[in-house]
Amino acid sequence: MIRGLYRCLIQLHPSAFRSQFGQEMLLIFDEAADSWGTAALLIDINISLARQWLFHPQLWRGVAAIIGGILTLMVGFESFIP
């Protein structure tokens, strides 16, 4: 069950990272689960997940687009305020 959760967390990584390291991460989980403990591995993969999305360039373009859209809406709504 924990391995399935770990596998799902691998799937949440960006596709380029997942295709390059996904199988290796699963292999490391299988080898290290007994010695490290599954909790430590789950913490590690969550840190990896946050790091990959935080530094993923597509994320920042999306955030910039959303902020730009919000600012555009705010400026547009000001013209309707009496």
JOHUHU-V679176 format. One record per backbone hydrogen bond with DSSP energy under -1.0 kcal/mol. CO is the residue of the C=O (numbers start at 0). NH is the residue of the N-H. E is the energy in kcal/mol with one decimal. If there is no record, write none. Layout:
BEGIN
co=CO nh=NH e=E
co=CO nh=NH e=E
END
This chain:
BEGIN
co=0 nh=4 e=-1.8
co=1 nh=5 e=-2.6
co=2 nh=6 e=-2.5
co=3 nh=7 e=-2.1
co=4 nh=8 e=-2.2
co=5 nh=9 e=-1.8
co=6 nh=10 e=-1.7
co=9 nh=12 e=-1.5
co=13 nh=17 e=-2.8
co=14 nh=18 e=-2.7
co=15 nh=19 e=-1.5
co=16 nh=20 e=-2.9
co=17 nh=21 e=-2.3
co=20 nh=24 e=-2.6
co=21 nh=25 e=-2.0
co=22 nh=26 e=-2.2
co=23 nh=27 e=-2.5
co=24 nh=28 e=-2.2
co=25 nh=29 e=-2.3
co=26 nh=30 e=-2.1
co=27 nh=31 e=-2.7
co=28 nh=32 e=-1.8
co=31 nh=35 e=-3.0
co=36 nh=40 e=-1.4
co=37 nh=41 e=-2.4
co=38 nh=42 e=-2.2
co=39 nh=43 e=-2.2
co=40 nh=44 e=-2.3
co=41 nh=45 e=-1.7
co=42 nh=46 e=-2.0
co=43 nh=47 e=-2.3
co=44 nh=48 e=-2.4
co=45 nh=49 e=-2.3
co=46 nh=50 e=-2.5
co=47 nh=51 e=-2.7
co=48 nh=52 e=-2.0
co=49 nh=53 e=-2.4
co=50 nh=54 e=-2.0
co=55 nh=59 e=-1.1
co=56 nh=60 e=-1.6
co=57 nh=61 e=-2.1
co=58 nh=62 e=-2.6
co=59 nh=63 e=-2.4
co=60 nh=64 e=-2.1
co=61 nh=65 e=-2.3
co=62 nh=66 e=-2.6
co=63 nh=67 e=-2.6
co=64 nh=68 e=-2.4
co=65 nh=69 e=-2.5
co=66 nh=70 e=-2.7
co=67 nh=71 e=-2.2
co=68 nh=72 e=-2.4
co=69 nh=73 e=-2.6
co=70 nh=74 e=-2.4
co=71 nh=75 e=-2.4
co=72 nh=76 e=-2.6
co=73 nh=77 e=-1.3
co=76 nh=79 e=-1.3
END
